[in-house]
Amino acid sequence: MKQVIVTPRSLSEPPHPMLERLRAVRYEVVFPTPGRRPEEHEIAPYIEEAVGYLAGVEPISAALLERARRLQAISRNGTGIDNIDCAAADRLGIQVLRAEGANAQGVAELTLAHIFAAARDIPVQATWLREGEWKRLKGFELAGRTVAVLGCGTIGRMVARCATALGMRVRAYDPYPAEDFAPGGDFAFVPFGEALAEADVVSLHAALPAGAPPLLDREAIAQLKSGAVVVNTARYELIDPDAMLEALERGAVRRLTLDAYPEEPPRDRRLLDHESVIATPHIGGYTAESVERATEAAVENLLQALL
């Protein structure tokens, strides 16, 4: 019986019912580390025999793929494939498939939650109250404020629509702007520098080519309006952590929010533990609806590639 590796935590413990579709066509479904993200050495013994790989966010290196003698396809239960050495996969004839747009709604909604949490300092004030302290911080209203949406693909467009509905000005930057996208309200595509200079809130939704420098590097952060909020529910690599830490320390950036990390759980906690950072444990696509959409798409993509 041919084997399919399944690693996403949301699918492996308990096994997701959708995986029965693989078993129904006589594939053996194997879970290297049920309920947790595997390390490369834990996947290695299984990848040598597997023909399919339903993958999560764990790194999939060229060295690991070199051991995959029978592997035909890697199917992600999400859209991001930054964790996969796609050049090696292409060289070895292994298809890399994505669940396009499956988690977009969940990530967009979490982005809005982060914006609200940062504008009103909800986490710290909730903690104070739980600890018996009656302290308040003055927040700011979003209506009339400007949000820079950096990367205006599926998720960026959802965030733009929600922001205009709240009465925010939206200034979007995208290297390939969709000129027919018009969400209503005060919306415009603008150059990168202009988006930064006008923003009270910066929301990151851009892709980042392998080896490219961070979108918010030291130079870009210096262009931000003093006291801006930066929201990153996309990719940790979009920010320069050293430059961002300095900006938080001097108050140039009011709040940074994070839902993306270079590794899970993150070992570098300098940003994570900073008092001006609001962080969630990569939950953007972790909703009942997003998991179902992503799982269905990932399984269907894998079956189409294998059958």
N, C-alpha and C positions, 0 to 999 in steps of 0.2 A: 504494500500500500504506500503510495507516495505521500510525503510529509509536507505540511505547511506550518511554519513557525508563526506564532502569535505572541507579541510582546506588550501591547498597550495595557496598562494597568486596568483601565475601565472595561476591558474585554476578557481579561484572563482570570479574575477572581471576583465573583463567580464567572464561569464561562458565559459569554453573551449568547443568547439564543440564536442570533443570526449566523453563528459559526456552524450551526447544524446544516446550513446550505453546503458547506464544504464537505462535511461528513457524508451528506446525502449522495454526493458524486464520488465517494470512496477516497477522500483524502484523509489522512491521519493528521489531526490537529495537535500540535505539541506546544507547551508553554514552558519556556526555559526557567522563568522566575515568576510564578503566578502572584499577582498583586503588587509587584514592585518592578521598577525599571531595571533591566539587566545590564551588567557590565559586558564588555566585549568578550572576555574569556568565558563568560557563561553562555553566550550565543554560539561560540565557535564549534563546539561538538555537534550542534544540531544543524548548522548551516552547511556542513559538508554533504548532507544527504537531502536537504530540503529542495523542493522544486518551487515553492512559493514562500513569501515572507510578508506577513501583515504586520507592519512596523509602526512603532510609536516614535518618540523623540530621542531615543538612544542613538549615540554616534554609530554610524556604519561606515567603517573605514575601508580603504583600498585593500589593506592587509586582510581584513575579514572577508571581503568579497573574493579575494584570490583563492580562498579555501572552499568557495561555493561551486562545487563541480557540476551540480545539476540545476542550480537556481535559474529560473526563467524570469521571475518578476518580483519586485518589491512594491507593495501597495501600502501607502500611508493612510492612516485614518485621520487625515487632516490635510492642509494645503502646503505646509512648510516642508521643504526637502533639504534645508540647509545642513541637516545632520547626516546626510548621505553623500558619499563621494560619488557624485553623478558621473564624473569623467571616467572613473574606474568602472562603474556599472556599464556605461556605454561601450567602453573598450571590451568588456567581457560579454557583451550581448545580453545584459540583464535590463529589462524594462523597469523604469521607475514611474509609478503611477500615483496620482494625488486625488484626494476627495475634494474636488474643487468647490469652494464656497459652502461646504457643509457646516462649518462652525462660524460663519460670518456673522450671523445674527447674535450668537452668544458673545463673541468678542466685541462687537459694536456696543451691545448693551452693557458689558462690563466696562468698556471705555467711558461711557456716560456715567456709570457708577463711580469710577475713579475721579472723574471731573467734579462731580458733586461732592465726593468725600474730601477732595483737596480744597475746593472753594469754601467749604464750611468746616473744615478740620474735624470731621465727624469721628474718626477713630480715636484720636487722643482725648477728645472731650467725653466720649462714651467710656473710655478707660478711667478717666478721672472720676466720673460719676459712680461707676461701679466700685471704685476704691473709697467712696465716701467723701470725695472732694467736690465742692461746688465752685468750679472755675469755668470761665467762658472766654472764648476767643472770637474776635470780630471777623466774620467772613466777608465774602463779596458775592453779589448777585451776578448771574450769568447773562441775563438779558442786557443787551447793549455792549457786551464785551466781545472781543475778537478771539476766535480760535483759529490757529493755523493747522490745517490738516495736511500733513506731509506724507504724500502717497495717497492717491485718490482712486484706488481700485474698489473692489466690492465693499470691503469693510469701511474704507475711508468715505465712500459715498453714503453709506448708511449713517455714519457719524455726522456727516455734513447735513443730511436731511434732518436728523434729530436736533442738531445744534440750531439750524435756522428756525425750526419749530419752537425753540425756546426763546427766540428773539436775538440770537447771537449773530454777529457778523462772521462769516466764514471766508477765510482766505486760504485757498488750496494751492499746493505745489505738487506737480507731477511732471516728470520728464516727458511723458506722452499724454498730455491732457485730453480728455474726451470732451471736445467742444460742444457736443450735444447734451452734456449733463447740466441740467438747470433745475436745482432743487427748490427754487423759489427763495424769497427772502433776500437778504444781503449776502450774495455769494459771488465770488470771482476767483478765477485762476490767476495767480500772480507769480513773479519770479521768486526764487528761494529766499534771497535776502530780504525782499519786501515782506514775505510771509512772516519771517522771524521778527523783523522790526516792529510789526503791528500787533503781534500776538500777546494776549493776556494768558492764553492757554495754548500749548503746542501739543498736538496729538499725533503720534508716530504710527504710520501704517505702511511704510515703504519696504520694498524688497532691497536687499543689499547683496550685490555680486560678491562672490568669493574673493577674499583678499582686498576688497575695497575699504577705504578708511571709514570711520563712523560718520554718519550724517550730521550728528551734533558733536562735532569736534570742538577744540578750544576756540577756534576762530568763529564757528557758527554760534556757540554759546555766548560769545562776546557781543554778538549782534542782537541778542534777545533784549526785550524791554525789561528793565529792572523789576524783579518780583514776579516774573512769569512762572506759571505752572507748567511742568513737562510731564506728559502722560505717555508711558511706553507699555502698551499691551501687545507689541508686535515682536521685536527681536532685541535682545540685550545689546547686540553688537551695533545697534544704531546710535548708541551714545558712547562717548569717551568717559569711562568711569572716573579717571583721575581729574579731568577737567570739570566734570559734573560735581564731584565732591568738593572741589575748590569753590565752585559757584554756590553750592548750598551753604558752605561755611561762611561765606561773606554776605549771604542773603541775596545774591544776584538772582538766584532761582528760589522762589518761595517754597515750592513743593515739587518733589519728583515722585511719580507713582510707577510701580513696576509690576508686571505680571509675566515677564520673560527673563530667562537667566541663561548663562553660558553652560551651566550644568545643574542637575537637580538631585538633591538639594545643593544650593550654591555654597562653595567653600569660601569664596571671597565675600565677606559680610560687611565691608566698609560702607557701602551704600545701604544695604539692607537694614543695618542697625542704626542708621542716622536718624535723628529725631525729626527731620524734615522729609522723611521718605515714608510713603504709604505703599505697602507691598502685599501682594496676594500670591499664593503658591501655584501659579500657572493654571488658573481656573477659567480663562476666557472661553474656551470651547467645552468646558466641563459642565454642561447642562444636559438634562434628560433629552431634550430635543436635538441638540447638537451631536451628542454621542450617537443617537439613533441614526441621524442623517449620515454622519461620517462613517459609521460602521456599515450601513447598507451600501454606501458608495464604495467603500474599500473592499468589501467582500465581492461586490459585483465586478469591480475593476479586476480583481485578482482572478475570478472565474473566467472572465472574458479573455484574459491573457493566457490562462492555462489550458482552457478547453479548445 
